Amino acid sequence: MTRYDTFVEDDTVYVGSDDGPIPIGPLVDIVETVGGPAWKITYTAAEKRRYPDMETDDEGLVVDVVDMLNAMTHSEQFVETLAAHPTTVPEADTISPRAGLFVGKLLENLETGVS
């Protein structure tokens, strides 16, 4: 199964594909959308009660968002879906639909880790 890398070039985030790099959006916009360049790992009291055997040794660690972004790889299906989304930023938004889809996956990885 082919996986496609994420990379940053000239302050723009790209995802690789068989047809060449797919531009996602400006790095600064993506980092700002997830809340800044650092992500602190936290667990709520409810999560700890619900999953008492959950490993929480990483609580309090700070993850570099750009490092996480660069560690992400993507399935062919996700890459095709990214490519199909527009890159134009709607008037009422701050990022494009393509960047929004990518940010959603980045947030998921920040919250759960890269598998």
C-alpha positions as CSV (number, residue, x, y, z in Angstrom):
1,M,0.0,0.0,0.0
2,T,1.5,3.3,-1.1
3,R,1.7,6.1,1.4
4,Y,2.4,9.8,0.4
5,D,4.5,12.1,2.4
6,T,3.8,15.6,3.7
7,F,6.5,18.3,3.2
8,V,7.0,22.0,3.4
9,E,8.7,23.9,0.7
10,D,8.9,27.7,0.4
11,D,6.5,28.1,3.4
12,T,3.8,26.1,1.7
13,V,2.6,22.6,2.8
14,Y,2.4,19.9,0.1
15,V,1.3,16.3,0.0
16,G,3.0,14.0,-2.5
17,S,1.1,12.2,-5.2
18,D,1.7,10.1,-8.2
19,D,1.0,13.2,-10.3
20,G,3.4,15.4,-8.3
21,P,3.1,17.5,-5.2
22,I,-0.4,18.8,-4.2
23,P,-0.3,22.2,-2.6
24,I,-2.3,22.4,0.6
25,G,-1.8,25.9,1.8
26,P,0.5,28.3,3.6
27,L,2.3,26.8,6.6
28,V,1.6,29.8,8.7
29,D,-2.2,29.5,8.1
30,I,-2.2,25.8,8.9
31,V,-0.2,26.2,12.1
32,E,-2.4,29.1,13.2
33,T,-5.6,27.1,12.5
34,V,-4.5,24.3,14.9
35,G,-3.7,26.9,17.6
36,G,0.0,27.7,17.1
37,P,3.4,26.0,16.7
38,A,3.2,23.9,19.9
39,W,0.6,21.3,21.0
40,K,0.5,20.2,24.6
41,I,-0.6,16.7,25.3
42,T,-3.4,16.6,27.8
43,Y,-6.0,14.2,29.1
44,T,-9.3,15.2,30.7
45,A,-10.4,13.8,34.0
46,A,-13.3,12.1,32.2
47,E,-10.9,10.4,29.8
48,K,-8.8,9.1,32.7
49,R,-11.9,7.8,34.5
50,R,-13.3,6.1,31.3
51,Y,-10.0,4.5,30.3
52,P,-8.2,3.8,33.6
53,D,-5.6,1.6,31.9
54,M,-4.7,4.3,29.4
55,E,-1.1,5.3,29.3
56,T,-0.8,9.0,30.2
57,D,3.0,9.2,30.7
58,D,3.1,11.7,27.8
59,E,0.8,14.1,29.5
60,G,2.3,17.6,29.6
61,L,4.8,16.9,26.7
62,V,4.8,19.6,24.0
63,V,4.7,18.5,20.4
64,D,6.1,20.6,17.6
65,V,3.2,21.0,15.1
66,V,5.5,21.3,12.1
67,D,7.4,18.2,13.1
68,M,4.1,16.3,13.4
69,L,3.0,17.7,10.1
70,N,6.2,16.5,8.4
71,A,5.8,13.0,9.9
72,M,2.3,12.6,8.4
73,T,1.8,10.2,5.5
74,H,-1.4,9.6,3.6
75,S,-3.3,6.9,1.8
76,E,-4.0,7.2,-1.9
77,Q,-7.7,7.7,-1.2
78,F,-7.0,10.6,1.2
79,V,-4.7,12.2,-1.4
80,E,-7.3,11.9,-4.1
81,T,-9.9,13.5,-1.8
82,L,-7.4,16.3,-1.0
83,A,-6.8,16.9,-4.7
84,A,-10.6,17.1,-5.4
85,H,-11.1,19.9,-2.8
86,P,-10.8,23.5,-3.9
87,T,-7.8,25.7,-2.8
88,T,-9.7,29.0,-3.0
89,V,-10.5,30.5,0.4
90,P,-14.2,31.2,0.8
91,E,-14.9,34.8,1.8
92,A,-16.2,33.8,5.2
93,D,-13.3,31.5,6.0
94,T,-9.6,31.8,6.7
95,I,-8.4,28.6,4.9
96,S,-9.4,26.7,1.8
97,P,-11.6,23.5,1.9
98,R,-8.4,21.5,1.0
99,A,-6.4,23.0,3.8
100,G,-9.4,22.4,6.2
101,L,-9.5,18.7,5.3
102,F,-5.7,18.5,5.9
103,V,-6.0,20.4,9.2
104,G,-8.7,18.0,10.4
105,K,-6.3,15.1,9.9
106,L,-3.4,17.0,11.5
107,L,-5.6,17.7,14.6
108,E,-6.5,14.0,14.7
109,N,-2.9,13.1,14.7
110,L,-2.0,15.7,17.3
111,E,-4.8,14.3,19.5
112,T,-4.1,10.6,19.0
113,G,-0.5,10.4,17.6
114,V,0.7,9.2,14.2
115,S,0.1,5.5,13.8
